[in-house]
Amino acid sequence: MNYLMAFLFAGALCAFAEVILDNTKLTPGHITSLYTVMGAFLSFLGCYDKLIAKFGAGATVLISNFGHSLYSSAWQGYLEDGFLGIFSNMLCKSSGVITGAIVIAFLVSIIFKPKN
């Protein structure tokens, strides 16, 4: 049942993004930014943790989870160190994912050559 719920949630968000992409002049970059901000906003409202509890990996592998991790890290930094903690702690939770994406992109660029 967990797999089904994760698939349905992630699939619904991806289908919604496709509908936006097909029916508006928004680019994939706009939709990525929209989903990141939406994840941060849902985290601000306290809803994103409930989505993770209900849908599991379906809610944690999407770009909206990046917004959630940015917000929750910044909030934790604010609680620990005050206003400056927002900036010093913001990328703590997501730095591993960002580093992994950079390393994998580098390795793929070495292995495969682009077509002209």
Residue pairs with C-beta under 8 A, 6 or more apart in sequence:
2 56
5 54
5 55
5 56
5 58
6 55
6 56
6 57
6 58
6 59
7 58
8 55
8 58
9 51
9 54
9 55
9 58
9 59
10 55
10 58
10 59
10 61
10 62
13 35
13 62
13 64
17 31
17 35
20 26
20 31
20 34
21 28
21 31
26 34
32 63
35 62
35 63
35 64
35 67
36 63
36 64
36 66
36 67
36 70
37 67
38 64
38 67
39 48
39 62
39 63
39 64
39 65
39 66
39 67
39 68
39 71
40 67
40 68
40 70
40 71
41 67
42 48
42 51
42 64
42 67
42 68
43 49
43 67
43 68
43 71
43 72
44 71
48 59
48 64
48 65
48 68
51 59
52 59
52 60
52 65
52 68
59 65
66 94
66 97
69 93
69 94
69 97
70 90
70 91
70 93
70 94
72 93
73 89
73 90
73 91
73 92
73 93
73 94
74 86
74 87
74 89
74 90
76 85
76 89
76 92
77 85
77 86
77 87
77 88
77 89
77 90
77 92
78 85
78 86
78 89
79 85
80 89
81 88
81 89
91 98
